[in-house]
């Protein structure tokens, strides 16, 4: 069931419930990409330029730019433009706390996944 405030606000703007779920799907789909997750985790340490992100993560700059556009679209990051450079930072109000919550959840509930992956690797030897 959707949050009552979200549903009311969306309805006021002419959106139906299925459209709200599509927006949720896009938001959570942003976290499906390993490269976007690596960018998010890098930005948890502080603001970075596109070239800085590309260099630190050994990712092609066009891919980083594409990922940052998606992250920006969903409000994960904000951009500051200084001359010809774009500097990205993590949304400290909502995404930083969300990532901290995800970290705690992963630690408490998902470590078995790593053991299963490693077990599958060990069995394949």
PyMOL commands that set and color helices and strands:
alter all, ss='L'
color gray80, all
select helices_A, chain A and resi 4-12+17-32+34-43+50-57+61-73+95-109+111-123
alter helices_A, ss='H'
color red, helices_A
select strands_A, chain A and resi 48-49+77-82+85-90
alter strands_A, ss='S'
color yellow, strands_A
deselect
rebuild
show_as cartoon
